């Protein structure tokens, strides 16, 4: 009887801890997704008109700002850069049909990048 009570109490406590822990993570992901979708819509037309030179400038600017120790990218700046790169990757997939799968994978990788303060 004691074992059954211990099992029930342990299961209850474990369930409460899991619900609290994982519930908080989902809220943060949801707000990031909303921000990313808004930025994606905002930058889509701009990036679709990029030529290779514009993309190269954007790409190198992103990595220079990311490595700069004197300044920190904000969450919106980071997401803007990563989504612009994702949009351009999608554009490459539409232009070069033989690279469509690779460009979709690259687009998803850049879209999934999350802002982290180091």
N, C-alpha and C positions, 0 to 999 in steps of 0.2 A: 504494500500500500504506500509506503514511504517513497519507493522508487517511482511510482506513478505520479505522485504529487510533485516530486522533484522534476520529473520529465515535463509535466504540464507547466510548472513555474518557469523552468528553463526555456521552454518553447515560447511562452508568453513574453518573457524578457527579450529573447532573441528577436522575435517578431517586432516588438516595439522599437528596438534599436535599429533594425534594418529599415523600417518604415521612416524613421526620423532621418537617418543618414542618407538614404537614397532619394527620399522626397526632396531634400534640399538641393541635391545635384540637378534634378530635373528642372527646377525653377531657373537656375542659372543658364542651363542649356537653352531653355525656351526663350529667354530674353536675348541671348546671343543670336539665335536663329532669326528673330524678328529684326534685329539690327542688320544682320547680314543680308536679309531679303530686301530691306529698304535701300541699303547701299548698292546692292546688285542692280535694282531697278534704276537707281540714280545714275550709275556709271555705265550702264549697258550700251547706250547709243554712242557715248563718248569713246569708249574702248573699241567698239566695232569699226570706228573710222580710223583707228591707229594703223600706221604703217610699221614696218619692222624697226625702223629707227626710233619711233616713239616708244615702242615696247621695250627696246633695249635700254633707253634712257630711264623708263619707269622701273625696270628690273634692277638696274645697277643703283639707282637712287634708293630703292627700298633696302637693299643690302648695306649700302653706306650708312643710311640712317639707323639701321638696326645695329650696326657695329659701333656707331658713335657713342662713346661713353659719356659725353657731355650732355646729351639730350636723350630723352626717352619718348618713344612713339606712344601716342594715346591709343586707347582701344579702337576708336573710330579711324584713326590714321592707319593703324595696323590692318584692320579689316578692309579698309579702302584699297590699300596696296594689294593684299592677298586676293581680293575679289576681282580687281582689275586684271591681275595675272590669270585668274581662273577664266574670266570672260575671254581674254585673248587666246587662251588655250582652246576654248570651245570654238572660237573663230577659225583657228588653224585646222581643227577637225572638219569644219565645213568646207574649207578651201582645199584641203588635201584628203581626199576620201580614203586613201590607203593608210593614213595615220589617225583615222577616226577613233579607234579603240584606245590608242595611247593618249590622244588628246582628251578623251572623256575621263580617263584615269587621272591624268594630270590635273584637269579641271576639278575633279572631286577632291584630290589631295589638297589643292590650294583652298578650296571652299571649306574644307574641314579643319584648316589650321585655326588654332585658338590663341587668343591673346594671353600672355603670361608675363607677370612682372618678375624679373629675375633680380 
